Amino acid sequence: MDKQFLEDVKSGLTASPKSLSSKYFYDEAGDKLF
């Protein structure tokens, strides 16, 4: 897996509140909308 992805997931899921970047759910155009 991509090292940046793993770091983002680890930091996002250990944060309070938990979060994940929208760039992992949408393409580039969709990410700009959200």
mmCIF file as Biopython writes it, N, C-alpha, C and O atoms, coordinates in Angstrom:
data_model
#
loop_
_atom_site.group_PDB
_atom_site.id
_atom_site.type_symbol
_atom_site.label_atom_id
_atom_site.label_alt_id
_atom_site.label_comp_id
_atom_site.label_asym_id
_atom_site.label_entity_id
_atom_site.label_seq_id
_atom_site.pdbx_PDB_ins_code
_atom_site.Cartn_x
_atom_site.Cartn_y
_atom_site.Cartn_z
_atom_site.occupancy
_atom_site.B_iso_or_equiv
_atom_site.auth_seq_id
_atom_site.auth_asym_id
_atom_site.pdbx_PDB_model_num
ATOM 1   N N  . MET A ? 1  ? 0.833   -1.190 0.000  1.0 0.0 1  A 1 
ATOM 2   C CA . MET A ? 1  ? 0.000   0.000  0.000  1.0 0.0 1  A 1 
ATOM 3   C C  . MET A ? 1  ? 0.873   1.247  0.000  1.0 0.0 1  A 1 
ATOM 4   O O  . MET A ? 1  ? 2.048   1.207  0.365  1.0 0.0 1  A 1 
ATOM 5   N N  . ASP A ? 2  ? 0.286   2.324  -0.407 1.0 0.0 2  A 1 
ATOM 6   C CA . ASP A ? 2  ? 0.958   3.615  -0.458 1.0 0.0 2  A 1 
ATOM 7   C C  . ASP A ? 2  ? 1.275   4.086  0.964  1.0 0.0 2  A 1 
ATOM 8   O O  . ASP A ? 2  ? 0.396   4.110  1.825  1.0 0.0 2  A 1 
ATOM 9   N N  . LYS A ? 3  ? 2.528   4.458  1.203  1.0 0.0 3  A 1 
ATOM 10  C CA . LYS A ? 3  ? 2.966   4.896  2.532  1.0 0.0 3  A 1 
ATOM 11  C C  . LYS A ? 3  ? 2.168   6.101  3.032  1.0 0.0 3  A 1 
ATOM 12  O O  . LYS A ? 3  ? 1.796   6.156  4.205  1.0 0.0 3  A 1 
ATOM 13  N N  . GLN A ? 4  ? 1.906   7.065  2.146  1.0 0.0 4  A 1 
ATOM 14  C CA . GLN A ? 4  ? 1.143   8.259  2.545  1.0 0.0 4  A 1 
ATOM 15  C C  . GLN A ? 4  ? -0.271  7.884  2.963  1.0 0.0 4  A 1 
ATOM 16  O O  . GLN A ? 4  ? -0.797  8.419  3.940  1.0 0.0 4  A 1 
ATOM 17  N N  . PHE A ? 5  ? -0.896  6.952  2.214  1.0 0.0 5  A 1 
ATOM 18  C CA . PHE A ? 5  ? -2.241  6.489  2.551  1.0 0.0 5  A 1 
ATOM 19  C C  . PHE A ? 5  ? -2.251  5.876  3.952  1.0 0.0 5  A 1 
ATOM 20  O O  . PHE A ? 5  ? -3.121  6.195  4.763  1.0 0.0 5  A 1 
ATOM 21  N N  . LEU A ? 6  ? -1.293  5.000  4.237  1.0 0.0 6  A 1 
ATOM 22  C CA . LEU A ? 6  ? -1.238  4.360  5.553  1.0 0.0 6  A 1 
ATOM 23  C C  . LEU A ? 6  ? -1.047  5.381  6.670  1.0 0.0 6  A 1 
ATOM 24  O O  . LEU A ? 6  ? -1.672  5.275  7.726  1.0 0.0 6  A 1 
ATOM 25  N N  . GLU A ? 7  ? -0.189  6.362  6.441  1.0 0.0 7  A 1 
ATOM 26  C CA . GLU A ? 7  ? 0.030   7.409  7.447  1.0 0.0 7  A 1 
ATOM 27  C C  . GLU A ? 7  ? -1.238  8.228  7.672  1.0 0.0 7  A 1 
ATOM 28  O O  . GLU A ? 7  ? -1.584  8.545  8.810  1.0 0.0 7  A 1 
ATOM 29  N N  . ASP A ? 8  ? -1.932  8.571  6.582  1.0 0.0 8  A 1 
ATOM 30  C CA . ASP A ? 8  ? -3.165  9.355  6.693  1.0 0.0 8  A 1 
ATOM 31  C C  . ASP A ? 8  ? -4.245  8.582  7.440  1.0 0.0 8  A 1 
ATOM 32  O O  . ASP A ? 8  ? -4.949  9.147  8.277  1.0 0.0 8  A 1 
ATOM 33  N N  . VAL A ? 9  ? -4.379  7.294  7.139  1.0 0.0 9  A 1 
ATOM 34  C CA . VAL A ? 9  ? -5.389  6.469  7.809  1.0 0.0 9  A 1 
ATOM 35  C C  . VAL A ? 9  ? -5.053  6.324  9.288  1.0 0.0 9  A 1 
ATOM 36  O O  . VAL A ? 9  ? -5.929  6.472  10.140 1.0 0.0 9  A 1 
ATOM 37  N N  . LYS A ? 10 ? -3.809  6.040  9.594  1.0 0.0 10 A 1 
ATOM 38  C CA . LYS A ? 10 ? -3.410  5.875  10.997 1.0 0.0 10 A 1 
ATOM 39  C C  . LYS A ? 10 ? -3.647  7.156  11.797 1.0 0.0 10 A 1 
ATOM 40  O O  . LYS A ? 10 ? -4.215  7.112  12.888 1.0 0.0 10 A 1 
ATOM 41  N N  . SER A ? 11 ? -3.214  8.289  11.258 1.0 0.0 11 A 1 
ATOM 42  C CA . SER A ? 11 ? -3.389  9.542  12.002 1.0 0.0 11 A 1 
ATOM 43  C C  . SER A ? 11 ? -4.860  9.937  12.078 1.0 0.0 11 A 1 
ATOM 44  O O  . SER A ? 11 ? -5.309  10.465 13.095 1.0 0.0 11 A 1 
ATOM 45  N N  . GLY A ? 12 ? -5.604  9.686  11.017 1.0 0.0 12 A 1 
ATOM 46  C CA . GLY A ? 12 ? -7.025  10.040 11.011 1.0 0.0 12 A 1 
ATOM 47  C C  . GLY A ? 12 ? -7.854  9.208  11.962 1.0 0.0 12 A 1 
ATOM 48  O O  . GLY A ? 12 ? -8.766  9.722  12.609 1.0 0.0 12 A 1 
ATOM 49  N N  . LEU A ? 13 ? -7.544  7.922  12.053 1.0 0.0 13 A 1 
ATOM 50  C CA . LEU A ? 13 ? -8.345  7.045  12.904 1.0 0.0 13 A 1 
ATOM 51  C C  . LEU A ? 13 ? -7.915  7.060  14.367 1.0 0.0 13 A 1 
ATOM 52  O O  . LEU A ? 13 ? -8.635  6.560  15.231 1.0 0.0 13 A 1 
ATOM 53  N N  . THR A ? 14 ? -6.750  7.629  14.647 1.0 0.0 14 A 1 
ATOM 54  C CA . THR A ? 14 ? -6.344  7.773  16.043 1.0 0.0 14 A 1 
ATOM 55  C C  . THR A ? 14 ? -6.669  9.163  16.581 1.0 0.0 14 A 1 
ATOM 56  O O  . THR A ? 14 ? -6.517  9.423  17.775 1.0 0.0 14 A 1 
ATOM 57  N N  . ALA A ? 15 ? -7.116  10.055 15.698 1.0 0.0 15 A 1 
ATOM 58  C CA . ALA A ? 15 ? -7.490  11.415 16.106 1.0 0.0 15 A 1 
ATOM 59  C C  . ALA A ? 15 ? -8.855  11.401 16.798 1.0 0.0 15 A 1 
ATOM 60  O O  . ALA A ? 15 ? -9.600  10.424 16.717 1.0 0.0 15 A 1 
ATOM 61  N N  . SER A ? 16 ? -9.158  12.488 17.468 1.0 0.0 16 A 1 
ATOM 62  C CA . SER A ? 16 ? -10.466 12.630 18.094 1.0 0.0 16 A 1 
ATOM 63  C C  . SER A ? 16 ? -11.040 13.977 17.684 1.0 0.0 16 A 1 
ATOM 64  O O  . SER A ? 16 ? -10.510 15.001 18.114 1.0 0.0 16 A 1 
ATOM 65  N N  . PRO A ? 17 ? -12.074 14.032 16.892 1.0 0.0 17 A 1 
ATOM 66  C CA . PRO A ? 17 ? -12.833 12.904 16.345 1.0 0.0 17 A 1 
ATOM 67  C C  . PRO A ? 17 ? -12.096 12.253 15.168 1.0 0.0 17 A 1 
ATOM 68  O O  . PRO A ? 17 ? -11.244 12.876 14.534 1.0 0.0 17 A 1 
ATOM 69  N N  . LYS A ? 18 ? -12.436 11.006 14.892 1.0 0.0 18 A 1 
ATOM 70  C CA . LYS A ? 18 ? -11.822 10.268 13.801 1.0 0.0 18 A 1 
ATOM 71  C C  . LYS A ? 18 ? -12.192 10.907 12.466 1.0 0.0 18 A 1 
ATOM 72  O O  . LYS A ? 18 ? -13.284 11.456 12.313 1.0 0.0 18 A 1 
ATOM 73  N N  . SER A ? 19 ? -11.274 10.833 11.500 1.0 0.0 19 A 1 
ATOM 74  C CA . SER A ? 19 ? -11.546 11.418 10.184 1.0 0.0 19 A 1 
ATOM 75  C C  . SER A ? 19 ? -10.668 10.762 9.131  1.0 0.0 19 A 1 
ATOM 76  O O  . SER A ? 19 ? -9.626  10.184 9.443  1.0 0.0 19 A 1 
ATOM 77  N N  . LEU A ? 20 ? -11.099 10.858 7.893  1.0 0.0 20 A 1 
ATOM 78  C CA . LEU A ? 20 ? -10.296 10.454 6.739  1.0 0.0 20 A 1 
ATOM 79  C C  . LEU A ? 20 ? -10.457 11.526 5.673  1.0 0.0 20 A 1 
ATOM 80  O O  . LEU A ? 20 ? -11.536 12.098 5.516  1.0 0.0 20 A 1 
ATOM 81  N N  . SER A ? 21 ? -9.401  11.792 4.953  1.0 0.0 21 A 1 
ATOM 82  C CA . SER A ? 21 ? -9.442  12.808 3.905  1.0 0.0 21 A 1 
ATOM 83  C C  . SER A ? 21 ? -10.407 12.409 2.798  1.0 0.0 21 A 1 
ATOM 84  O O  . SER A ? 21 ? -10.492 11.239 2.426  1.0 0.0 21 A 1 
ATOM 85  N N  . SER A ? 22 ? -11.128 13.386 2.278  1.0 0.0 22 A 1 
ATOM 86  C CA . SER A ? 22 ? -12.076 13.112 1.195  1.0 0.0 22 A 1 
ATOM 87  C C  . SER A ? 22 ? -11.374 12.664 -0.082 1.0 0.0 22 A 1 
ATOM 88  O O  . SER A ? 22 ? -12.021 12.107 -0.969 1.0 0.0 22 A 1 
ATOM 89  N N  . LYS A ? 23 ? -10.067 12.893 -0.198 1.0 0.0 23 A 1 
ATOM 90  C CA . LYS A ? 23 ? -9.351  12.478 -1.412 1.0 0.0 23 A 1 
ATOM 91  C C  . LYS A ? 23 ? -9.353  10.965 -1.586 1.0 0.0 23 A 1 
ATOM 92  O O  . LYS A ? 23 ? -9.076  10.471 -2.679 1.0 0.0 23 A 1 
ATOM 93  N N  . TYR A ? 24 ? -9.661  10.220 -0.527 1.0 0.0 24 A 1 
ATOM 94  C CA . TYR A ? 24 ? -9.724  8.764  -0.627 1.0 0.0 24 A 1 
ATOM 95  C C  . TYR A ? 24 ? -11.113 8.268  -1.020 1.0 0.0 24 A 1 
ATOM 96  O O  . TYR A ? 24 ? -11.294 7.071  -1.241 1.0 0.0 24 A 1 
ATOM 97  N N  . PHE A ? 25 ? -12.085 9.153  -1.109 1.0 0.0 25 A 1 
ATOM 98  C CA . PHE A ? 25 ? -13.448 8.763  -1.463 1.0 0.0 25 A 1 
ATOM 99  C C  . PHE A ? 25 ? -13.885 9.283  -2.831 1.0 0.0 25 A 1 
ATOM 100 O O  . PHE A ? 25 ? -14.779 8.709  -3.451 1.0 0.0 25 A 1 
ATOM 101 N N  . TYR A ? 26 ? -13.266 10.358 -3.305 1.0 0.0 26 A 1 
ATOM 102 C CA . TYR A ? 26 ? -13.697 11.022 -4.533 1.0 0.0 26 A 1 
ATOM 103 C C  . TYR A ? 26 ? -12.527 11.184 -5.487 1.0 0.0 26 A 1 
ATOM 104 O O  . TYR A ? 26 ? -11.369 11.154 -5.072 1.0 0.0 26 A 1 
ATOM 105 N N  . ASP A ? 27 ? -12.835 11.358 -6.777 1.0 0.0 27 A 1 
ATOM 106 C CA . ASP A ? 27 ? -11.785 11.705 -7.728 1.0 0.0 27 A 1 
ATOM 107 C C  . ASP A ? 27 ? -11.386 13.164 -7.479 1.0 0.0 27 A 1 
ATOM 108 O O  . ASP A ? 27 ? -11.931 13.814 -6.587 1.0 0.0 27 A 1 
ATOM 109 N N  . GLU A ? 28 ? -10.452 13.668 -8.254 1.0 0.0 28 A 1 
ATOM 110 C CA . GLU A ? 28 ? -9.934  15.022 -8.011 1.0 0.0 28 A 1 
ATOM 111 C C  . GLU A ? 28 ? -11.028 16.086 -8.066 1.0 0.0 28 A 1 
ATOM 112 O O  . GLU A ? 28 ? -11.053 16.994 -7.236 1.0 0.0 28 A 1 
ATOM 113 N N  . ALA A ? 29 ? -11.932 15.979 -9.041 1.0 0.0 29 A 1 
ATOM 114 C CA . ALA A ? 29 ? -13.014 16.968 -9.163 1.0 0.0 29 A 1 
ATOM 115 C C  . ALA A ? 29 ? -13.961 16.888 -7.971 1.0 0.0 29 A 1 
ATOM 116 O O  . ALA A ? 29 ? -14.360 17.918 -7.429 1.0 0.0 29 A 1 
ATOM 117 N N  . GLY A ? 30 ? -14.319 15.692 -7.565 1.0 0.0 30 A 1 
ATOM 118 C CA . GLY A ? 30 ? -15.207 15.518 -6.418 1.0 0.0 30 A 1 
ATOM 119 C C  . GLY A ? 30 ? -14.563 15.970 -5.125 1.0 0.0 30 A 1 
ATOM 120 O O  . GLY A ? 30 ? -15.232 16.534 -4.258 1.0 0.0 30 A 1 
ATOM 121 N N  . ASP A ? 31 ? -13.271 15.726 -4.987 1.0 0.0 31 A 1 
ATOM 122 C CA . ASP A ? 31 ? -12.555 16.137 -3.777 1.0 0.0 31 A 1 
ATOM 123 C C  . ASP A ? 31 ? -12.593 17.653 -3.611 1.0 0.0 31 A 1 
ATOM 124 O O  . ASP A ? 31 ? -12.689 18.149 -2.489 1.0 0.0 31 A 1 
ATOM 125 N N  . LYS A ? 32 ? -12.519 18.390 -4.713 1.0 0.0 32 A 1 
ATOM 126 C CA . LYS A ? 32 ? -12.568 19.855 -4.641 1.0 0.0 32 A 1 
ATOM 127 C C  . LYS A ? 32 ? -13.936 20.348 -4.181 1.0 0.0 32 A 1 
ATOM 128 O O  . LYS A ? 32 ? -14.044 21.406 -3.559 1.0 0.0 32 A 1 
ATOM 129 N N  . LEU A ? 33 ? -14.980 19.578 -4.488 1.0 0.0 33 A 1 
ATOM 130 C CA . LEU A ? 33 ? -16.326 19.964 -4.062 1.0 0.0 33 A 1 
ATOM 131 C C  . LEU A ? 33 ? -16.531 19.769 -2.564 1.0 0.0 33 A 1 
ATOM 132 O O  . LEU A ? 33 ? -17.278 20.516 -1.933 1.0 0.0 33 A 1 
ATOM 133 N N  . PHE A ? 34 ? -15.878 18.784 -2.008 1.0 0.0 34 A 1 
ATOM 134 C CA . PHE A ? 34 ? -16.078 18.464 -0.600 1.0 0.0 34 A 1 
ATOM 135 C C  . PHE A ? 34 ? -14.855 18.808 0.200  1.0 0.0 34 A 1 
ATOM 136 O O  . PHE A ? 34 ? -14.835 18.607 1.414  1.0 0.0 34 A 1 
#
